[in-house]
Amino acid sequence: MANSWFESVAVAQQRAKRKLPKSVYGALIAGTERGQSMSDNEAAFAELGVRPITAGQSPTRNMTTEVMGQSMAMPVLISPTGVQAVHPDGEIAVARAAAARGVVMGLSSFASKPIEDVIAANPQTFFQIYWAGDRDSIITRIERAKSAGACGLILTLDWSFVHSRDWGSPQIPQDTKLTTLIKHAPETLMRPAWLLEWLRSGQIPALDVPNFTAIGESAPHFFDAYGTWWGTTPATWKDVAWVAEQWDGPLMVKGIGRVDEARRAVDSGATAISVSNHGGNNLDGTPAPIRLLPAIAEAVGDQIEVVMDGGVRRGSDVVKALALGAKAVMIGRAYLWGLAANGQAGVENVLDVLRSGIDSNLLGLGKSSIDELSPDDLIIPDNFVR
Ligand SMILES: Cc1cc2nc3c(=O)[nH]c(=O)nc-3n(C[C@H](O)[C@H](O)[C@H](O)COP(=O)(O)O)c2cc1C
């Protein structure tokens, strides 16, 4: 059997591309319009240089940290991602991998596995909601997460329902009826390894979102839940404060890109923010979060925990984000590619790649701990920061 281990997130992506049906891979790539923000998320990290030392490096390096009261073995969290027919074990595999590597699992309210099963696999789980539906239904989701034992809540606000892509959007099945399966058969048959994984599991890719309703109620289809969200009047900052009150525990507001809004998140009672552009899936033209991070961390970093997500593919990216003021980063596509390539072991592989990259960078930069990182460790081009 070929060696399933991969040495970089880029190799995991190549394997995912070879293994997944075109539309499933396309759904992971996502992005909007001309893909400018999605590209900038990765490209911006490459603009930042590092300043290694050559002697006097530290023989030991500490990368443990804490976000929203959760101790973590390294400054990386699993960012929540919605239902994806990537692997039959889906979010359970991701949660197990995160637990095995001591990192927090972020579970989307559009995920395909029930929160109770995910928390059984990783008690360090933050549940993510959108402002979708009326207040009663939002409370239902919050209460379910509380009863299940979620140790944090993520409220994601940056979404503008942009559905056009210059490279064409993937065809996501409206249902899993026989006729639909037959329609998708040609692209599926081209990917026998993926098909075999599903056949062996005895399941078919589910497009239901079980965490959208109360436990025991039937799960709506992804598109029905999406329709509810689309039809909901967008949240105000008062609504954010209301969520903080209802949840009454560690809360992260995800999707912040402006200093004034970072301040509003502080005032609303949030514990943390993620500087994010939804992986380049919100308005195209939104700068990479790493460009926005320094100003936001400078403004509110002493009042709220600041994390960032978008474009993180290697340990050096994590180190750069921490040097610019983030307490930790969240990853999206990187673990989805690992999951596609090799299930739970693939997600562990991605986390190991990041961990060893963080360690090498701490070594090279002469640090004994992530807490010693600062902008002085980087070469920051003029006009980098937005
Ligand atoms: C396929 C896909 C689905 C996503 N679904 C969600 C979601 O349900 N909830 C959420 O808050 N963010 C979602 N995101 C955004 C991620 O949490 C994260 O912000 C983004 O992926 C980070 O960028 P990266 O993929 O470059 O790491 C999704 C991203 C992708 C690529």
The ligand as a Gaussian input file, in Angstrom:
#p B3LYP/6-31G(d) Opt

LIG

0 1
 C      -16.048000      24.472000       2.708000
 C      -16.118000      25.466000       3.804000
 C      -17.219000      25.496000       4.667000
 C      -17.269000      26.433000       5.707000
 N      -18.342000      26.418000       6.578000
 C      -18.343000      27.257000       7.632000
 C      -19.373000      27.194000       8.609000
 O      -20.287000      26.386000       8.526000
 N      -19.315000      28.059000       9.647000
 C      -18.297000      28.976000       9.787000
 O      -18.281000      29.749000      10.745000
 N      -17.324000      29.059000       8.869000
 C      -17.307000      28.207000       7.818000
 N      -16.278000      28.253000       6.930000
 C      -15.160000      29.192000       7.166000
 C      -14.089000      28.528000       8.058000
 O      -14.526000      28.344000       9.374000
 C      -12.823000      29.390000       8.111000
 O      -13.178000      30.706000       8.439000
 C      -12.055000      29.377000       6.800000
 O      -12.118000      28.121000       6.180000
 C      -10.596000      29.748000       7.065000
 O       -9.881000      29.804000       5.883000
 P       -8.969000      28.583000       5.352000
 O       -9.890000      27.592000       4.750000
 O       -8.093000      29.227000       4.356000
 O       -8.231000      28.010000       6.548000
 C      -16.220000      27.354000       5.873000
 C      -15.119000      27.320000       5.005000
 C      -15.058000      26.393000       3.981000
 C      -13.854000      26.369000       3.076000

